[in-house]
Amino acid sequence: MPSVSVESMLAAMISDAHLQGLDDPNQHLLVELLDRLNCPRVFLLGDLFHFWWGFPDVVYGDFVPVLAALHRLRRRGTEIAYVPGNHDFELGPFFERLDVQVASRLDLEVGGRRFVLLHGDEADTSVAYRLTRQTLRGGAFSRLMRRLGPARAQKLGHRLAGGSRDHGAAEPSERLIQAQIQLAERELRSADVVVMGHSHAPGVHHLEGGTYVNLGDFVRHHTWLAVTETGLELRQG
């Protein structure tokens, strides 16, 4: 499959692959996409893995294909930035060694347009989600994961994350979709384009203040965003 030329594409944005292991067909599809990308910047907006907890000097064998593809992408000169999601919020030091920038959000300019890049779970203000998020990102849970070690921590994380196939097949919550649109409207007060994932609801929304793009997912829709010299293209596969 031909690559997309650097002249026509300024950046690619991908989220929510929820990769589970070597037998996950989506890992092979994502590797194929990364290997054919030919653009100066790639942004990963969280939940690339169904669960990832970074430990020093640990490379998870289940994800070697996609990690190797990211390494090849960097060697081709592409800048990579990663906004962690709610399934991979503790990336650890490995991605620093890959020379991947990690940030909880990105405010940047691409092709003369001001972008805000988020995972998108920030829009969920429900009590249940806020409590879960606070617990999993707290010190007590971090200490538990360190005591468990890589193998047992990953096992626990996958159990807490649930089945990504079910997650990808379920219809997105209308409440969450609307909450993300409201968050995008607020962010568009100081930006031209807001990009999120998380809800698995792909779409380009032209709002009063600018454009909001939801990347969808790489579980069922296999959608990603190409930022070109002429506009924004939500592509599939």
C-alpha positions as CSV (number, residue, x, y, z in Angstrom):
1,M,0.0,0.0,0.0
2,P,1.5,3.4,-1.0
3,S,2.6,5.9,1.7
4,V,1.0,9.3,2.0
5,S,3.6,11.8,0.9
6,V,5.1,14.4,3.3
7,E,4.0,17.2,0.8
8,S,0.3,16.3,1.2
9,M,0.1,15.4,4.8
10,L,1.3,17.6,7.7
11,A,0.4,15.3,10.6
12,A,-1.5,12.1,11.4
13,M,-3.5,11.6,14.6
14,I,-4.6,8.2,16.0
15,S,-6.2,7.0,19.2
16,D,-8.0,4.1,20.9
17,A,-6.5,1.0,19.3
18,H,-6.9,-0.8,22.7
19,L,-4.2,-3.3,21.6
20,Q,-4.3,-6.5,23.7
21,G,-1.5,-8.8,22.4
22,L,0.3,-10.5,19.6
23,D,-2.8,-12.2,18.4
24,D,-4.8,-9.0,18.2
25,P,-5.4,-8.3,14.4
26,N,-5.7,-4.6,15.1
27,Q,-2.0,-4.6,16.1
28,H,-1.0,-5.8,12.7
29,L,-3.3,-3.3,11.0
30,L,-1.9,-0.4,13.1
31,V,1.7,-1.5,12.3
32,E,0.8,-1.4,8.6
33,L,-0.6,2.1,9.0
34,L,2.4,3.4,10.9
35,D,4.8,1.8,8.4
36,R,3.2,3.5,5.5
37,L,2.9,7.0,7.0
38,N,5.3,9.5,5.6
39,C,4.6,12.8,7.4
40,P,6.6,15.0,9.7
41,R,4.4,14.5,12.8
42,V,2.3,11.8,14.4
43,F,0.1,12.2,17.4
44,L,-1.2,9.4,19.5
45,L,-4.2,10.5,21.6
46,G,-4.3,7.7,24.2
47,D,-5.5,4.2,24.7
48,L,-3.2,2.8,22.1
49,F,-3.0,-0.1,24.5
50,H,-5.9,-1.7,26.3
51,F,-3.8,-1.5,29.3
52,W,-0.2,-0.3,29.8
53,W,1.7,0.3,33.1
54,G,5.2,1.4,32.5
55,F,8.0,-0.1,34.5
56,P,11.7,0.9,34.2
57,D,13.6,-1.4,31.8
58,V,10.5,-3.4,30.9
59,V,9.3,-3.9,27.3
60,Y,6.1,-5.9,27.1
61,G,6.5,-8.7,24.5
62,D,2.8,-8.5,23.5
63,F,3.4,-5.0,22.1
64,V,6.8,-5.4,20.4
65,P,5.4,-5.1,16.8
66,V,3.8,-1.7,17.4
67,L,6.7,-0.4,19.5
68,A,9.1,-1.5,16.8
69,A,6.9,0.4,14.2
70,L,7.1,3.5,16.3
71,H,10.8,3.2,16.5
72,R,11.0,2.9,12.7
73,L,8.8,5.9,12.4
74,R,11.2,7.9,14.6
75,R,14.2,6.7,12.6
76,R,12.5,8.0,9.4
77,G,12.5,11.4,11.1
78,T,8.9,11.7,12.2
79,E,8.2,13.5,15.4
80,I,5.9,11.5,17.7
81,A,3.9,12.9,20.6
82,Y,1.7,10.8,23.0
83,V,-1.3,12.1,25.0
84,P,-2.0,9.2,27.5
85,G,-5.5,7.9,27.8
86,N,-7.4,6.4,30.6
87,H,-6.1,2.9,29.8
88,D,-2.4,3.9,29.4
89,F,-2.0,6.9,31.7
90,E,1.2,5.5,33.3
91,L,3.5,5.2,30.3
92,G,6.7,5.2,32.3
93,P,10.2,5.9,31.0
94,F,10.2,3.5,27.9
95,F,8.6,6.1,25.6
96,E,11.2,8.6,26.6
97,R,13.9,6.2,25.3
98,L,11.8,6.0,22.1
99,D,12.2,9.8,21.9
100,V,8.4,10.2,22.1
101,Q,7.1,13.4,23.7
102,V,4.5,12.6,26.4
103,A,2.0,15.3,27.6
104,S,-1.4,15.3,29.2
105,R,-2.6,17.7,26.5
106,L,-1.0,19.4,23.5
107,D,-1.5,23.0,22.4
108,L,0.3,23.5,19.1
109,E,0.1,24.8,15.6
110,V,-0.1,22.7,12.5
111,G,-0.3,24.3,9.1
112,G,-1.1,27.7,10.6
113,R,-4.1,26.4,12.6
114,R,-4.1,26.3,16.4
115,F,-4.8,22.8,17.7
116,V,-5.8,21.4,21.1
117,L,-5.2,17.7,21.5
118,L,-6.8,15.7,24.3
119,H,-7.6,12.1,25.0
120,G,-11.2,13.1,25.7
121,D,-12.1,11.5,29.0
122,E,-11.7,14.9,30.7
123,A,-15.3,15.5,29.4
124,D,-16.7,12.8,31.6
125,T,-17.6,14.5,34.9
126,S,-19.9,11.7,36.2
127,V,-19.2,10.9,39.9
128,A,-18.5,7.3,39.1
129,Y,-15.9,8.1,36.5
130,R,-14.2,10.8,38.5
131,L,-13.9,8.5,41.5
132,T,-12.5,5.7,39.4
133,R,-10.0,8.0,37.7
134,Q,-8.9,9.5,41.0
135,T,-8.4,6.1,42.6
136,L,-6.5,4.5,39.7
137,R,-4.2,7.5,39.4
138,G,-3.6,7.8,43.2
139,G,-0.5,6.9,45.2
140,A,-2.0,3.8,46.8
141,F,-2.8,2.2,43.4
142,S,0.7,3.1,42.1
143,R,2.3,1.5,45.1
144,L,0.2,-1.7,44.6
145,M,1.2,-1.9,40.9
146,R,4.9,-1.6,41.8
147,R,4.6,-4.3,44.4
148,L,2.9,-6.6,41.9
149,G,5.6,-6.2,39.3
150,P,5.1,-6.1,35.5
151,A,3.4,-9.5,34.8
152,R,0.9,-9.4,37.7
153,A,0.3,-5.6,37.2
154,Q,-0.6,-6.1,33.6
155,K,-2.9,-9.0,34.5
156,L,-4.7,-6.8,37.1
157,G,-4.9,-3.9,34.7
158,H,-6.5,-6.0,31.9
159,R,-9.1,-7.2,34.4
160,L,-9.9,-3.7,35.5
161,A,-10.0,-2.5,31.9
162,G,-12.5,-5.1,30.8
163,G,-12.8,-6.5,27.2
164,S,-11.8,-4.1,24.5
165,R,-13.8,-6.0,21.9
166,D,-17.0,-5.3,23.9
167,H,-15.9,-1.7,24.4
168,G,-15.3,-1.3,20.7
169,A,-18.6,-2.9,19.7
170,A,-20.8,-0.9,22.1
171,E,-22.6,2.2,20.9
172,P,-21.0,5.3,22.4
173,S,-22.8,7.1,25.2
174,E,-24.8,10.0,23.9
175,R,-24.2,11.7,27.2
176,L,-20.4,11.4,26.7
177,I,-20.6,12.6,23.1
178,Q,-22.5,15.7,24.1
179,A,-20.1,16.3,27.0
180,Q,-17.2,16.2,24.6
181,I,-18.8,18.6,22.2
182,Q,-19.3,21.0,25.1
183,L,-15.7,20.6,26.1
184,A,-14.6,21.3,22.5
185,E,-16.7,24.5,22.5
186,R,-14.9,25.7,25.5
187,E,-11.5,24.9,24.1
188,L,-12.3,26.5,20.8
189,R,-12.4,29.9,22.5
190,S,-8.6,29.9,22.1
191,A,-8.1,27.3,19.3
192,D,-9.1,26.6,15.7
193,V,-9.3,22.8,16.0
194,V,-9.9,20.5,18.9
195,V,-9.2,16.8,18.5
196,M,-10.2,14.0,21.0
197,G,-10.7,10.3,21.1
198,H,-12.1,8.2,24.0
199,S,-15.8,8.0,23.0
200,H,-15.2,5.8,19.9
201,A,-17.6,8.1,18.0
202,P,-15.7,9.3,14.8
203,G,-16.8,12.5,13.3
204,V,-15.9,16.1,12.2
205,H,-18.1,18.7,13.8
206,H,-18.2,22.3,12.6
207,L,-19.0,24.3,15.7
208,E,-19.4,28.1,16.1
209,G,-15.9,28.6,17.3
210,G,-14.1,26.2,15.0
211,T,-13.8,22.5,14.2
212,Y,-14.0,19.5,16.7
213,V,-12.8,16.1,15.5
214,N,-13.4,12.9,17.3
215,L,-10.9,10.3,16.0
216,G,-13.2,7.4,16.7
217,D,-11.2,4.2,17.3
218,F,-8.9,1.6,15.9
219,V,-11.0,-1.3,17.3
220,R,-14.1,-1.2,15.1
221,H,-14.0,1.9,12.9
222,H,-10.2,2.0,12.3
223,T,-10.4,5.8,11.8
224,W,-7.6,8.3,12.0
225,L,-7.1,12.0,11.1
226,A,-4.9,13.2,8.3
227,V,-4.1,16.9,8.6
228,T,-3.3,18.0,5.1
229,E,-2.3,21.3,3.5
230,T,-5.9,21.8,2.4
231,G,-7.9,20.6,5.5
232,L,-8.8,17.8,7.8
233,E,-9.6,14.3,6.5
234,L,-10.9,11.5,8.8
235,R,-9.7,8.4,7.0
236,Q,-10.3,4.7,7.6
237,G,-7.7,2.0,7.6
